[in-house]
Amino acid sequence: MRMLHTMLRVGNLDKSIEFYTNSFGMKLLRRTDYPAGKFTLAFVGYGSEQDNAVIELTYNWGVENYDLGTGFGHIALATEDIYSACAIVRTHGGKVTREPGPMQHGITVIAFVEDPDGYKIELIQE
């Protein structure tokens, strides 16, 4: 067994693809329209789906936003420079909700950002 992907429902697929590829350096791995189901799937990540876990961005045609609910926590990404990562997020429509700094009760430097749909992403300094 291995982890394949995390799925996020998004309200503007092009904006979300731009955010994940430009803010975090992910690549658009594939994008497929399903006209009969009225949805589009786009997969973004750092490498082949055969070797890496990826993010599935699901756009249901005509749905512009979702209630995020209380069950989802966040996606976590490691970064070599958390401060520049936060600056890049800001330039691509994201929001920094917790500035970089040591985590409470620890020394690991973390930050939290939100994507254009409000999903939380934790950045962890390597």
Secondary structure, DSSP 4 states (H G I P E B T S, - for coil): ----EEEEE-S-HHHHHHHHHHHH--EEEEEEEETTTTEEEEEEESS-TTTS-EEEEEEETT-------SS---EEEEES-HHHHHHHHHHTT-EEEEEEEEPTTS--EEEEEE-TT--EEEEEE-
